[in-house]
Amino acid sequence: MHNFPQATVEDWLKRVAKATKGAPFDSESVLHQRMEGPRAERASVAPWATFARVDHHEVAAARRQAEEDIENGVTGLILPSSAQAPAFEHLPLHKIAIRNEGGDLGAEALRHLVSRLPLDPARLVFDHGAHDPDLVKLIVSQGFSGPFMRGDGRSFHAGGLDDAQELGAALAQAISHLRSLAFLNDDMLSQAVSLTLAASQDMFATMAKFRAARILWAEILHNCKLPPAPLRLHAETSRVMLADTDAHSNILRSVTAVFAAGLGGADSISVLPFSFNQGLPNAFARRVARNLQNVLLHESQLWRVADPAAGAGAIEKLTQETCTTAWAVMQDAERGHWPSGDPAAARARPRIGVTAYAPPRELPAEVEAK
């Protein structure tokens, strides 16, 4: 006995023809809504680098933080300011990537640190994050490789710009840095600037933004008549999306952000601990931030496919739209018209666990004791 009416092959073909509007039903583009577009592949199909911030203000505690992070799977460390530079002195700098976010003072501190150690600067993986071209000359003369400067979209993201505007503004910054580094040879100049973008809980928009970054950077190098080189693309989970109350809900938002940035082509990712907005995150919050990436990398194996969204009609269309808007924003910024946003609007978006489905009681903050 059958509960459903019997359908013949002819019935099925009629329904397919109606759905495809007469197009060949065995076409891959019809079955999967495939769409051709430029690829946004990483330089190599390898796990992205997992970064952790060394945030503690006391040098000894900061070093312990860094050592614990390295021991538990982190492959890169972030120097947030020059004050934490002494904590890096006894760390295995030859085995991990280092990212300076302390501006020229941080870059100078790291440069002097390496000069006192038996290390070959050319073999270190540093993203210097400098602002002064004269400082870059010293870094180059010491034997370091790039990137030396970066275009950074995080402040634009925090200022209320949408994803395409953030990308366009960050690219304009990067182009400005390219001009200031014209003393480098072409091969070095192609790899002299990195890009940093915020990764948010808007999965598809984040994925499209990171794909668009690679596509547009290749176009910029082409227009500048520079040799093609892979973009060093870093993601940081959005500070704006982190809730101050019910902070544990930030873990779910961070998972989505990392998933999107990883599939979008980020070379490296830093996850802000879920209690970041509540104070100095403690060891538990830092462990969750590490393990979040470890699970996605080593259990879900997200890194194994280069540009997995390529050909997916919805993502390709969103990527194209992001490219078009970001390029226009970049051109406007080149003419001196930088985009402006509304920070309050960015923070007013609904948040599960905060403005919707708030918990009956607030859990203790996972921060260092004051």
N, C-alpha and C positions, 0 to 999 in steps of 0.2 A: 504494500500500500504506500503510495506517494502522497506527501503533503503539499507538493508543489506541482504546478502544471508542467507537462513535458514540453520541452523546447526543441525544435529541429535546428539543423545547421542553417537553414534558410532564415529562420527567425533570428538566430544570433547574428548572421551577417547583416540583416536589416538594421538591427540595433547598432551594430558597429558603424555602418555607413552613416546612420543618423548622427552618432557621436563624433565621427571624424569629418562630417560635412562633405562626404564624397572623396576625401583623400585616401590614398592607398593605406589599408589598415595594417599592412605588415611593415610599414615604414617606421624606423626607430624613432624618428622625430615626432611621429604621431603617438606612438605607444608611450613614450616617456617624456614628451614635450621637450625634447632636446633642442638646444640652441647653440650655435657656434659663437665663440668669443675668444679673445686672446687669453692665453694661459697665464696663470699667476703662480708659477711654481717656485718653490724655495731653491736655494743654490744646490742643496743636496737633500735627498730623502733620508733624514736622520732625526732623532728625537730633538725637539726644541730644548734650548738651555733653560733650566729652572733657576730663577734668581730669588734671593732673599735679601731684604734690607737689614743692614747692621745698625739698628736704631738706638741702642742703649747709649746713654750719655757718659757712662763710666767705661774707661778703656778696658779694664779687666773683664767686666761683665759683657761688653760688646764682643770681645775676643771669644768668650765662652759661647755666646750666641752663635757666632760664625762657625766655630768648631763643631757645635752640635748640628748646625744646618748641613755642613759638609759631610759629616759622618752619616747623616740620614738622607742623603740623595741629592742635595742641592749642588748644582754645577756652576753657579755664578753668585757673586756677592755684589751688593750695591752700597757704595759709600755715599750716604746722604749729605754729609758735610765734612769739611776738612778736620773738624774736631775728632772724628772717629778714625782718622787715618792711622794713628799709632796702633790701633787694634789690629791692623792688617800686617804688622811687621813680622809676626811669627806664623803666618798662615802660608799654606802651599800655593803661592801665587802662580807657580808654573803649571799647576794642575787644574785651576779653575779660571773662569772668566771674571773680569772685574769691570764694573760699570760705575763711573763717577757721576754723581748728581750734585756735587758740591761746587759746581762752577769752576772758575779759574783757580780759586784757592785749593779746591779739592784736587784738581789736575796737577797743580804744582806740588802739593803734598805727596801725591802718589809718585810723581816723577822723581822727587828727591829720595823717597823711600826705596825705590828700585835701584837708584844709583848707589846706595849703601849695601846692597845685597848682591850675592854672587849669581845674578840672573842675567840672561840675555834678553834685552827688551824686545828684540825682533821675534822671539818665540812666545811672548806673552799675548794673551787675548784681552785687550783693554778697549773699552769704549770711553774715550777721554772726556767727552762732554765739555770741551773748552769753549771760550767765547773770544779770546784774544788771538788774532792771527800770529802775533809775535811769540806768544807762548807755544803755539803749534810748531813754529820753526824750531824752538828749543826741543820740543818733544820728538820731532822728526830727526834732528841732529843727534839725539841720544840713541836712536835706532828703533824707536817704536813704529809700529804700523798703525793704520787707521782702524776704525773711524776716529777722527779728531774732534769733530763738531757734530751737532744733531739738530734736526728739525723736530720740535716737540709739540704735539697737539693737546697734551693733557690740560694745560691752562685754558685753552680755548674750549675744550670739552667742559671743564668746570665752570666756565663763563657762560654756559647756556647755548653754545653753538651745536647744531646738529652734526651728524657724522660726516657728511660731505663737506660742510664748512670747516670742521676741525681738520680734516685731511687737507683741504685746499690751503688753509693758513699754515699748517705744518710744512707743506711743500714749498710755500713761499719763503719760509724761514730757511729751509734747506738750500734753496737756490741762492739766497743771499750769502749763506756760508760758502757755497761753491765759488762765488765771485771773490770773496775775501781770501780764498786759498789758491788763487791763480798762480802762485809761485811754485806749486807742486807740478810734477810731470803728469801727463794725462792719465796714465795707468793708476797712479796713486790718487789723483783727484777723483777718479770715478768711484773710489772706495773711501773717500775722506769724510763723508757725511752719512750718518745713520738717521733713522726715523723712529720716533716713539709715538704710539697712539694709545688712547684709552680703550679698554674692552669692557663693554657693558652687558647687562642682562638681555638686551635686545639682540638675540642670537643672529638673525639673518642680516640685520643692518651692520653688526660688527663684522660678520664674515665678509660681507660685500666691501666694507671699508678697507679691510686688510688686503683683500684681493685687488681692489682698485689702487692701493698704494704701490704695489709692485708693478702693475700695468703702467701707471702714470710715471713712475720713476724711470722705467725703461724708456718712455717717450721723452722725458726731460734729458736724459743722457744722450739720446739720439739727436735732439734739437741742439744740444750744446756741443755736438760733434766730439763727444767723449766715447771711449771704448765701452762696450756693454760690460756691466759688472753687477753681480747680485746685490740687492739692497739689504743692508743690515736692519731688520725690522723688529722692534721690541714692543711688547704689549704690557701694559699694567692695568690690573683690574680697576675699574672706575671708582674714584673716591666719592664721587657724587652719589653713586647708587648705594653706598653703604649706609645702613640705618644706624642711628645712635641708640635707639631703644630696640629691644628684642634683636640684639646683634647676631644671635645665632642664625637668624634667617639669612644673614649675609652669605653664609656658606653656600646656600643654593644659588644665589645670584652669581657668586664667584665661579661655581661649577659651569654655569651656562656661559659666562664670559670667557673662561679658559677654553671651553669646547669650541666656541666660535672663533677665537683668535688662533687657536691651534689649527683648525681646519682652514682658516683664512690665509694661513701662510706665515705666521709669526716665527721668527728664528729663536726668540727668547721671550719668556713671560715671567713677570713677577706678580704674585698674588698678595695683595694686602691682607694681613690677618683680619678675621671677621670682627675683632674688637678694636680695630685701628682707630676709629673715631671716638673711642671711649677713653683712650689713654695709651700708655706703652704696652703693647700686647705681651702677654706672658708666654711661657714655654708651650702651654697647651694650644693657644691660638696660633702660634708659629708652626707647631707640628701639624695642625689641621691644614694650614696653607701649603705646607710641603706635600703632605700626603694626597691632597686634592690633585695636584699635578702628577704625582707618582702613579696614582691609580689610572688617570686618563692616559698617561704615557705607556706604562708597563703592563697594565691589565687590559685596558681598552685598545691599546696599540693605535692611537689616533694618528701617530706620525707616519705611519707606513705608506700612506697614499699621498702622492704629490698633487695638490690642488684637487681635492675630491669633489668640489662643487662645480668643476668645469663641465659645461654642457647642460647643467640643470637650468631649465628655462627661467624659473623664478629668480634664482640667484644670479644668473647671467644678466637678466634684465635689470635687477637691482644694482648690480655692479656697474653696468653701463650708465645708469642714471647717476650713480655716485661719481663715476669718472667725469661725466659731463659737468655736473654742478661743481665738483672740487676743482676742475680745471678753470672754470670761470671765476671761482673765488680766488684761486691762485693768481690769475691774470689781474684781477682787481687789486689784490694786495701788492702786486708788482708795481701798479700805478699809484700806490699809496692809500688805497681805500680798503682798509682791513675790516673784516666782518665783526659785527657786535651781536651779542646774544643777551638773554635774560637769565641770570643765574637762579633767580627765584622760581622761574618756570621749570627749570631743569630739576629742581629739588621738590617740586610739587606733584610729580608723577605718583600715581598710586603704588604702594608697596605692600606686598603680602607680609603679614606679621606686624605691620606698623600702622598704616592707614586702613588696611583691610584685614579682617581676621586676626585682630590683635590678641595676644595670649592673655589668659586671666591673671597671670602674675609675671613680673619681670625677673629674669634670671640674673644672677650676679655677673658682673663684668669680668671677663677673662683678661685682666691687666696686671702689670707688676704692682706689688704693694708699694704704697707711697711712703 
